[in-house]
């Protein structure tokens, strides 16, 4: 039985002098929801295109559903994908656009209406694609990706343009598909999105994989933090010095001192600030979000 | 491959494309036929490039198909535009990536698209033929031109021959459009270059430079539609024009197969 849906080794893509993807190594376990995260231009879409046989890697190799990525015809019939946003024919209706892809892939065109209903476009199938809102276009892209009843679903930024309700629906849909046994590989720059739905993460920065593993492992790497805000702005640097003198790493951000430390440290900092004559307007122990952890790892702001 | 053809036909059958193509065909054939018949007695001529086609010539068994073969060049331009647009728009809309995910064999996509567009071009040619023949009878009546020999077996054979020649020429123009579409990956660029090349560059140069028409694909395809001329034989025009097109298709097919799809 196959354990990995995607497995890439030393995968690189070079455009001129620029390495879009540099020696990427990661694998995606079967049945998982794996988030593929990185800032814009980090190489996510290029990697996805290599996985789908749309561009040829400069070096390295990879396997999708056990087949070599140099032979996409062997695995793509079992893969659904939406790459870099939805792309359809503006003059055709939503239904016609899906019928084109269904016929092309040799799928039953009777599936189309059911898929439109699944993504909330059941009553707009007869409208031309050019009249769709961005959110509707995104939904149609997801419907197209579901056409082959995929074993592996690759979605590039699927929640772009969706309203909060739409995001919830997509999230629920992905969970349902994963429960049905599909593997989901989903890219996003919305890290909070991935934190909520993914059990695996692959993080990319400047074409390099900087983290690959379980989301829980990354969450474990998160450090708790205490955010202290002085009543008077003039006390900000003094408060930072106090935190530093107590042996904690700190930084000043948005008129507040961010100190790495457990929630018990909040009381200690409060006492020390009071002793130094500083009144705090707020003091809050927080758990760093996945986004904070990611930015700390990548060095981005 | 059959799946690609079926998918492509969904796009080609859409009302906006079918109706606009039909309108263009009606206009072209209507214009060509009406000029041929209604200006039959005009000293300025009633055929291509001011050639005078007499009343007696139109009354021959070959008279019925004359305006059809005369319209082939413009029908070819319509085919060129459709083939170029249908090919290049896959790049501009970004839909090529969807096609290649559902059908990873790029050659199957290319050949399937070509077959579907050829079928569409044949429908265009048949429509053009029907309109031309109907208008020919109509205008012949108006200008008191005898249509007695148009019902003969010679006339029927000529109609079949002309239909085949016009179809071969129209498809040839279409293939030229597809080559440009794959090369430039933009409908506007492909169509404008194709039209300018055929109507202006080839047209003007072949008027001013003797024998140059023997080497221009567009001019050769027009010759195919006419069944050959005194200067260029039918066989030479057919094999040379399709030789150019085959070479062009091989080059763009290699590019299509090897290029990264990164838009």
Interface residues (C-beta under 8 A of the other chain):
Chain A: X46 X49 X52 X53 X54 X55 X56 X72 X73 X76 X79 X81 X83 X84 X85 X87 X88 X89 X90 X91 X92 X96 X99 X100 X101 X103 X104 X105 X106 X144 X147 X148
Chain B: X3 X4 X6 X7 X10 X11 X14 X16 X17 X89 X93 X94 X95 X97 X98 X99 X100 X101 X102 X103 X104 X105 X260 X261 X262
